Amino acid sequence: MEADMTLDELKQITIDYYVNLQRIKKADTANNPELAYQLKIYKNKLSSLGIPSEEYEM
């Protein structure tokens, strides 16, 4: 069984995770440093994959 992920699959999973974090941020009214940190990490991951994160921000 082949377990390697294609680049397109990796990009889609990263986009999905970033969008989920954005939805949590929108629903969360309190200051959440861990959420902010995770958003920064995934924004950098998107950038490294050549995907502009601005397209997915709420």
PyMOL Python script that loads the backbone (N, CA, C, O; Angstrom):
from pymol import cmd

cmd.read_pdbstr("""\
ATOM      1  N   MET A   1       0.845  -1.177   0.000  1.00  0.00           N
ATOM      2  CA  MET A   1       0.000   0.000   0.000  1.00  0.00           C
ATOM      3  C   MET A   1       0.894   1.245   0.000  1.00  0.00           C
ATOM      4  O   MET A   1       1.825   1.350   0.798  1.00  0.00           O
ATOM      5  N   GLU A   2       0.608   2.154  -0.874  1.00  0.00           N
ATOM      6  CA  GLU A   2       1.378   3.394  -0.998  1.00  0.00           C
ATOM      7  C   GLU A   2       0.865   4.409   0.020  1.00  0.00           C
ATOM      8  O   GLU A   2      -0.317   4.751   0.019  1.00  0.00           O
ATOM      9  N   ALA A   3       1.750   4.886   0.885  1.00  0.00           N
ATOM     10  CA  ALA A   3       1.349   5.807   1.948  1.00  0.00           C
ATOM     11  C   ALA A   3       1.836   7.226   1.688  1.00  0.00           C
ATOM     12  O   ALA A   3       1.536   8.132   2.466  1.00  0.00           O
ATOM     13  N   ASP A   4       2.582   7.432   0.604  1.00  0.00           N
ATOM     14  CA  ASP A   4       3.101   8.766   0.319  1.00  0.00           C
ATOM     15  C   ASP A   4       1.992   9.676  -0.195  1.00  0.00           C
ATOM     16  O   ASP A   4       1.121   9.260  -0.959  1.00  0.00           O
ATOM     17  N   MET A   5       2.049  10.919   0.243  1.00  0.00           N
ATOM     18  CA  MET A   5       1.069  11.914  -0.137  1.00  0.00           C
ATOM     19  C   MET A   5       1.593  12.705  -1.335  1.00  0.00           C
ATOM     20  O   MET A   5       2.776  13.039  -1.392  1.00  0.00           O
ATOM     21  N   THR A   6       0.723  13.001  -2.277  1.00  0.00           N
ATOM     22  CA  THR A   6       1.138  13.840  -3.387  1.00  0.00           C
ATOM     23  C   THR A   6       1.205  15.288  -2.911  1.00  0.00           C
ATOM     24  O   THR A   6       0.648  15.637  -1.870  1.00  0.00           O
ATOM     25  N   LEU A   7       1.884  16.113  -3.675  1.00  0.00           N
ATOM     26  CA  LEU A   7       1.984  17.533  -3.325  1.00  0.00           C
ATOM     27  C   LEU A   7       0.608  18.183  -3.306  1.00  0.00           C
ATOM     28  O   LEU A   7       0.324  19.007  -2.437  1.00  0.00           O
ATOM     29  N   ASP A   8      -0.243  17.820  -4.249  1.00  0.00           N
ATOM     30  CA  ASP A   8      -1.594  18.388  -4.268  1.00  0.00           C
ATOM     31  C   ASP A   8      -2.387  17.990  -3.036  1.00  0.00           C
ATOM     32  O   ASP A   8      -3.135  18.803  -2.493  1.00  0.00           O
ATOM     33  N   GLU A   9      -2.233  16.743  -2.584  1.00  0.00           N
ATOM     34  CA  GLU A   9      -2.921  16.303  -1.371  1.00  0.00           C
ATOM     35  C   GLU A   9      -2.397  17.056  -0.156  1.00  0.00           C
ATOM     36  O   GLU A   9      -3.176  17.465   0.705  1.00  0.00           O
ATOM     37  N   LEU A  10      -1.090  17.239  -0.082  1.00  0.00           N
ATOM     38  CA  LEU A  10      -0.493  17.993   1.024  1.00  0.00           C
ATOM     39  C   LEU A  10      -1.005  19.429   1.038  1.00  0.00           C
ATOM     40  O   LEU A  10      -1.340  19.965   2.095  1.00  0.00           O
ATOM     41  N   LYS A  11      -1.065  20.043  -0.125  1.00  0.00           N
ATOM     42  CA  LYS A  11      -1.573  21.416  -0.215  1.00  0.00           C
ATOM     43  C   LYS A  11      -3.013  21.487   0.257  1.00  0.00           C
ATOM     44  O   LYS A  11      -3.371  22.389   1.015  1.00  0.00           O
ATOM     45  N   GLN A  12      -3.850  20.543  -0.181  1.00  0.00           N
ATOM     46  CA  GLN A  12      -5.264  20.575   0.190  1.00  0.00           C
ATOM     47  C   GLN A  12      -5.450  20.367   1.688  1.00  0.00           C
ATOM     48  O   GLN A  12      -6.273  21.045   2.303  1.00  0.00           O
ATOM     49  N   ILE A  13      -4.718  19.462   2.275  1.00  0.00           N
ATOM     50  CA  ILE A  13      -4.814  19.216   3.716  1.00  0.00           C
ATOM     51  C   ILE A  13      -4.377  20.452   4.498  1.00  0.00           C
ATOM     52  O   ILE A  13      -4.996  20.807   5.501  1.00  0.00           O
ATOM     53  N   THR A  14      -3.310  21.105   4.037  1.00  0.00           N
ATOM     54  CA  THR A  14      -2.816  22.308   4.712  1.00  0.00           C
ATOM     55  C   THR A  14      -3.828  23.441   4.602  1.00  0.00           C
ATOM     56  O   THR A  14      -4.070  24.156   5.575  1.00  0.00           O
ATOM     57  N   ILE A  15      -4.414  23.607   3.431  1.00  0.00           N
ATOM     58  CA  ILE A  15      -5.455  24.632   3.243  1.00  0.00           C
ATOM     59  C   ILE A  15      -6.634  24.348   4.157  1.00  0.00           C
ATOM     60  O   ILE A  15      -7.125  25.248   4.839  1.00  0.00           O
ATOM     61  N   ASP A  16      -7.089  23.109   4.176  1.00  0.00           N
ATOM     62  CA  ASP A  16      -8.237  22.738   5.016  1.00  0.00           C
ATOM     63  C   ASP A  16      -7.968  23.029   6.493  1.00  0.00           C
ATOM     64  O   ASP A  16      -8.837  23.552   7.190  1.00  0.00           O
ATOM     65  N   TYR A  17      -6.785  22.697   6.964  1.00  0.00           N
ATOM     66  CA  TYR A  17      -6.445  22.930   8.365  1.00  0.00           C
ATOM     67  C   TYR A  17      -6.419  24.424   8.678  1.00  0.00           C
ATOM     68  O   TYR A  17      -6.917  24.860   9.716  1.00  0.00           O
ATOM     69  N   TYR A  18      -5.833  25.201   7.767  1.00  0.00           N
ATOM     70  CA  TYR A  18      -5.766  26.654   7.965  1.00  0.00           C
ATOM     71  C   TYR A  18      -7.170  27.260   7.990  1.00  0.00           C
ATOM     72  O   TYR A  18      -7.460  28.126   8.816  1.00  0.00           O
ATOM     73  N   VAL A  19      -8.025  26.811   7.100  1.00  0.00           N
ATOM     74  CA  VAL A  19      -9.410  27.317   7.069  1.00  0.00           C
ATOM     75  C   VAL A  19     -10.138  26.948   8.360  1.00  0.00           C
ATOM     76  O   VAL A  19     -10.904  27.751   8.892  1.00  0.00           O
ATOM     77  N   ASN A  20      -9.904  25.749   8.859  1.00  0.00           N
ATOM     78  CA  ASN A  20     -10.521  25.352  10.133  1.00  0.00           C
ATOM     79  C   ASN A  20     -10.054  26.248  11.274  1.00  0.00           C
ATOM     80  O   ASN A  20     -10.856  26.656  12.114  1.00  0.00           O
ATOM     81  N   LEU A  21      -8.761  26.555  11.305  1.00  0.00           N
ATOM     82  CA  LEU A  21      -8.243  27.471  12.328  1.00  0.00           C
ATOM     83  C   LEU A  21      -8.882  28.851  12.195  1.00  0.00           C
ATOM     84  O   LEU A  21      -9.191  29.493  13.199  1.00  0.00           O
ATOM     85  N   GLN A  22      -9.076  29.303  10.969  1.00  0.00           N
ATOM     86  CA  GLN A  22      -9.719  30.600  10.736  1.00  0.00           C
ATOM     87  C   GLN A  22     -11.150  30.603  11.278  1.00  0.00           C
ATOM     88  O   GLN A  22     -11.590  31.589  11.869  1.00  0.00           O
ATOM     89  N   ARG A  23     -11.876  29.495  11.075  1.00  0.00           N
ATOM     90  CA  ARG A  23     -13.250  29.405  11.587  1.00  0.00           C
ATOM     91  C   ARG A  23     -13.263  29.424  13.112  1.00  0.00           C
ATOM     92  O   ARG A  23     -14.129  30.055  13.718  1.00  0.00           O
ATOM     93  N   ILE A  24     -12.307  28.737  13.733  1.00  0.00           N
ATOM     94  CA  ILE A  24     -12.208  28.742  15.193  1.00  0.00           C
ATOM     95  C   ILE A  24     -11.913  30.158  15.675  1.00  0.00           C
ATOM     96  O   ILE A  24     -12.503  30.619  16.653  1.00  0.00           O
ATOM     97  N   LYS A  25     -11.006  30.844  14.994  1.00  0.00           N
ATOM     98  CA  LYS A  25     -10.663  32.223  15.378  1.00  0.00           C
ATOM     99  C   LYS A  25     -11.885  33.126  15.298  1.00  0.00           C
ATOM    100  O   LYS A  25     -12.101  33.963  16.174  1.00  0.00           O
ATOM    101  N   LYS A  26     -12.682  32.958  14.252  1.00  0.00           N
ATOM    102  CA  LYS A  26     -13.864  33.800  14.085  1.00  0.00           C
ATOM    103  C   LYS A  26     -14.889  33.551  15.198  1.00  0.00           C
ATOM    104  O   LYS A  26     -15.556  34.481  15.651  1.00  0.00           O
ATOM    105  N   ALA A  27     -15.010  32.307  15.629  1.00  0.00           N
ATOM    106  CA  ALA A  27     -15.977  31.955  16.673  1.00  0.00           C
ATOM    107  C   ALA A  27     -15.458  32.245  18.080  1.00  0.00           C
ATOM    108  O   ALA A  27     -16.248  32.405  19.010  1.00  0.00           O
ATOM    109  N   ASP A  28     -14.142  32.312  18.239  1.00  0.00           N
ATOM    110  CA  ASP A  28     -13.528  32.500  19.551  1.00  0.00           C
ATOM    111  C   ASP A  28     -13.425  33.992  19.858  1.00  0.00           C
ATOM    112  O   ASP A  28     -12.738  34.727  19.149  1.00  0.00           O
ATOM    113  N   THR A  29     -14.101  34.437  20.907  1.00  0.00           N
ATOM    114  CA  THR A  29     -14.091  35.857  21.247  1.00  0.00           C
ATOM    115  C   THR A  29     -13.013  36.208  22.270  1.00  0.00           C
ATOM    116  O   THR A  29     -12.775  37.386  22.537  1.00  0.00           O
ATOM    117  N   ALA A  30     -12.361  35.197  22.843  1.00  0.00           N
ATOM    118  CA  ALA A  30     -11.321  35.445  23.850  1.00  0.00           C
ATOM    119  C   ALA A  30      -9.940  35.493  23.181  1.00  0.00           C
ATOM    120  O   ALA A  30      -9.759  35.043  22.050  1.00  0.00           O
ATOM    121  N   ASN A  31      -8.988  36.048  23.911  1.00  0.00           N
ATOM    122  CA  ASN A  31      -7.610  36.054  23.445  1.00  0.00           C
ATOM    123  C   ASN A  31      -7.057  34.637  23.585  1.00  0.00           C
ATOM    124  O   ASN A  31      -7.072  34.065  24.675  1.00  0.00           O
ATOM    125  N   ASN A  32      -6.573  34.078  22.486  1.00  0.00           N
ATOM    126  CA  ASN A  32      -6.082  32.713  22.489  1.00  0.00           C
ATOM    127  C   ASN A  32      -4.700  32.673  21.850  1.00  0.00           C
ATOM    128  O   ASN A  32      -4.592  32.559  20.629  1.00  0.00           O
ATOM    129  N   PRO A  33      -3.634  32.765  22.659  1.00  0.00           N
ATOM    130  CA  PRO A  33      -2.275  32.798  22.103  1.00  0.00           C
ATOM    131  C   PRO A  33      -1.912  31.536  21.325  1.00  0.00           C
ATOM    132  O   PRO A  33      -1.190  31.621  20.331  1.00  0.00           O
ATOM    133  N   GLU A  34      -2.390  30.378  21.750  1.00  0.00           N
ATOM    134  CA  GLU A  34      -2.079  29.129  21.030  1.00  0.00           C
ATOM    135  C   GLU A  34      -2.710  29.129  19.644  1.00  0.00           C
ATOM    136  O   GLU A  34      -2.081  28.699  18.677  1.00  0.00           O
ATOM    137  N   LEU A  35      -3.934  29.603  19.538  1.00  0.00           N
ATOM    138  CA  LEU A  35      -4.596  29.705  18.240  1.00  0.00           C
ATOM    139  C   LEU A  35      -3.836  30.666  17.330  1.00  0.00           C
ATOM    140  O   LEU A  35      -3.632  30.374  16.151  1.00  0.00           O
ATOM    141  N   ALA A  36      -3.424  31.792  17.861  1.00  0.00           N
ATOM    142  CA  ALA A  36      -2.660  32.763  17.076  1.00  0.00           C
ATOM    143  C   ALA A  36      -1.348  32.147  16.592  1.00  0.00           C
ATOM    144  O   ALA A  36      -0.937  32.370  15.453  1.00  0.00           O
ATOM    145  N   TYR A  37      -0.697  31.377  17.452  1.00  0.00           N
ATOM    146  CA  TYR A  37       0.562  30.721  17.088  1.00  0.00           C
ATOM    147  C   TYR A  37       0.334  29.677  15.986  1.00  0.00           C
ATOM    148  O   TYR A  37       1.098  29.612  15.023  1.00  0.00           O
ATOM    149  N   GLN A  38      -0.706  28.873  16.131  1.00  0.00           N
ATOM    150  CA  GLN A  38      -1.016  27.866  15.117  1.00  0.00           C
ATOM    151  C   GLN A  38      -1.342  28.517  13.769  1.00  0.00           C
ATOM    152  O   GLN A  38      -0.949  28.007  12.720  1.00  0.00           O
ATOM    153  N   LEU A  39      -2.053  29.633  13.799  1.00  0.00           N
ATOM    154  CA  LEU A  39      -2.347  30.352  12.555  1.00  0.00           C
ATOM    155  C   LEU A  39      -1.064  30.832  11.882  1.00  0.00           C
ATOM    156  O   LEU A  39      -0.938  30.754  10.660  1.00  0.00           O
ATOM    157  N   LYS A  40      -0.118  31.323  12.664  1.00  0.00           N
ATOM    158  CA  LYS A  40       1.164  31.763  12.100  1.00  0.00           C
ATOM    159  C   LYS A  40       1.910  30.594  11.470  1.00  0.00           C
ATOM    160  O   LYS A  40       2.468  30.725  10.380  1.00  0.00           O
ATOM    161  N   ILE A  41       1.920  29.459  12.147  1.00  0.00           N
ATOM    162  CA  ILE A  41       2.605  28.276  11.631  1.00  0.00           C
ATOM    163  C   ILE A  41       2.001  27.854  10.292  1.00  0.00           C
ATOM    164  O   ILE A  41       2.726  27.621   9.324  1.00  0.00           O
ATOM    165  N   TYR A  42       0.685  27.759  10.241  1.00  0.00           N
ATOM    166  CA  TYR A  42       0.052  27.298   9.011  1.00  0.00           C
ATOM    167  C   TYR A  42       0.102  28.342   7.906  1.00  0.00           C
ATOM    168  O   TYR A  42       0.108  27.991   6.726  1.00  0.00           O
ATOM    169  N   LYS A  43       0.138  29.604   8.267  1.00  0.00           N
ATOM    170  CA  LYS A  43       0.324  30.648   7.262  1.00  0.00           C
ATOM    171  C   LYS A  43       1.701  30.491   6.609  1.00  0.00           C
ATOM    172  O   LYS A  43       1.833  30.634   5.393  1.00  0.00           O
ATOM    173  N   ASN A  44       2.721  30.199   7.414  1.00  0.00           N
ATOM    174  CA  ASN A  44       4.063  29.958   6.888  1.00  0.00           C
ATOM    175  C   ASN A  44       4.117  28.685   6.051  1.00  0.00           C
ATOM    176  O   ASN A  44       4.795  28.650   5.025  1.00  0.00           O
ATOM    177  N   LYS A  45       3.413  27.643   6.476  1.00  0.00           N
ATOM    178  CA  LYS A  45       3.378  26.402   5.692  1.00  0.00           C
ATOM    179  C   LYS A  45       2.744  26.650   4.327  1.00  0.00           C
ATOM    180  O   LYS A  45       3.243  26.171   3.308  1.00  0.00           O
ATOM    181  N   LEU A  46       1.645  27.399   4.310  1.00  0.00           N
ATOM    182  CA  LEU A  46       1.004  27.724   3.033  1.00  0.00           C
ATOM    183  C   LEU A  46       1.964  28.494   2.142  1.00  0.00           C
ATOM    184  O   LEU A  46       2.079  28.217   0.949  1.00  0.00           O
ATOM    185  N   SER A  47       2.644  29.452   2.726  1.00  0.00           N
ATOM    186  CA  SER A  47       3.602  30.258   1.968  1.00  0.00           C
ATOM    187  C   SER A  47       4.710  29.379   1.380  1.00  0.00           C
ATOM    188  O   SER A  47       5.103  29.563   0.228  1.00  0.00           O
ATOM    189  N   SER A  48       5.207  28.435   2.164  1.00  0.00           N
ATOM    190  CA  SER A  48       6.272  27.563   1.678  1.00  0.00           C
ATOM    191  C   SER A  48       5.793  26.651   0.547  1.00  0.00           C
ATOM    192  O   SER A  48       6.595  26.176  -0.256  1.00  0.00           O
ATOM    193  N   LEU A  49       4.486  26.412   0.490  1.00  0.00           N
ATOM    194  CA  LEU A  49       3.912  25.615  -0.592  1.00  0.00           C
ATOM    195  C   LEU A  49       3.500  26.479  -1.783  1.00  0.00           C
ATOM    196  O   LEU A  49       2.978  25.971  -2.775  1.00  0.00           O
ATOM    197  N   GLY A  50       3.739  27.797  -1.675  1.00  0.00           N
ATOM    198  CA  GLY A  50       3.406  28.709  -2.766  1.00  0.00           C
ATOM    199  C   GLY A  50       1.944  29.094  -2.819  1.00  0.00           C
ATOM    200  O   GLY A  50       1.436  29.474  -3.874  1.00  0.00           O
ATOM    201  N   ILE A  51       1.261  28.998  -1.685  1.00  0.00           N
ATOM    202  CA  ILE A  51      -0.169  29.313  -1.616  1.00  0.00           C
ATOM    203  C   ILE A  51      -0.348  30.592  -0.811  1.00  0.00           C
ATOM    204  O   ILE A  51       0.050  30.644   0.353  1.00  0.00           O
ATOM    205  N   PRO A  52      -0.944  31.635  -1.411  1.00  0.00           N
ATOM    206  CA  PRO A  52      -1.172  32.872  -0.650  1.00  0.00           C
ATOM    207  C   PRO A  52      -2.298  32.672   0.379  1.00  0.00           C
ATOM    208  O   PRO A  52      -3.432  32.365   0.011  1.00  0.00           O
ATOM    209  N   SER A  53      -1.982  32.847   1.646  1.00  0.00           N
ATOM    210  CA  SER A  53      -2.959  32.605   2.710  1.00  0.00           C
ATOM    211  C   SER A  53      -4.076  33.631   2.727  1.00  0.00           C
ATOM    212  O   SER A  53      -5.153  33.365   3.259  1.00  0.00           O
ATOM    213  N   GLU A  54      -3.832  34.806   2.148  1.00  0.00           N
ATOM    214  CA  GLU A  54      -4.849  35.854   2.153  1.00  0.00           C
ATOM    215  C   GLU A  54      -6.148  35.405   1.492  1.00  0.00           C
ATOM    216  O   GLU A  54      -7.220  35.903   1.834  1.00  0.00           O
ATOM    217  N   GLU A  55      -6.060  34.469   0.548  1.00  0.00           N
ATOM    218  CA  GLU A  55      -7.247  33.979  -0.140  1.00  0.00           C
ATOM    219  C   GLU A  55      -8.162  33.190   0.780  1.00  0.00           C
ATOM    220  O   GLU A  55      -9.340  33.008   0.475  1.00  0.00           O
ATOM    221  N   TYR A  56      -7.630  32.717   1.909  1.00  0.00           N
ATOM    222  CA  TYR A  56      -8.389  31.848   2.802  1.00  0.00           C
ATOM    223  C   TYR A  56      -8.699  32.478   4.143  1.00  0.00           C
ATOM    224  O   TYR A  56      -9.210  31.804   5.037  1.00  0.00           O
ATOM    225  N   GLU A  57      -8.399  33.770   4.302  1.00  0.00           N
ATOM    226  CA  GLU A  57      -8.670  34.439   5.565  1.00  0.00           C
ATOM    227  C   GLU A  57     -10.102  34.940   5.618  1.00  0.00           C
ATOM    228  O   GLU A  57     -10.650  35.406   4.619  1.00  0.00           O
ATOM    229  N   MET A  58     -10.694  34.839   6.790  1.00  0.00           N
ATOM    230  CA  MET A  58     -12.079  35.283   6.979  1.00  0.00           C
ATOM    231  C   MET A  58     -12.101  36.709   7.454  1.00  0.00           C
ATOM    232  O   MET A  58     -13.175  37.270   7.673  1.00  0.00           O
TER     233      MET A  58
END
""", "prot")
cmd.dss("prot")
cmd.show_as("cartoon", "prot")
cmd.util.cbc("prot")
cmd.orient("prot")
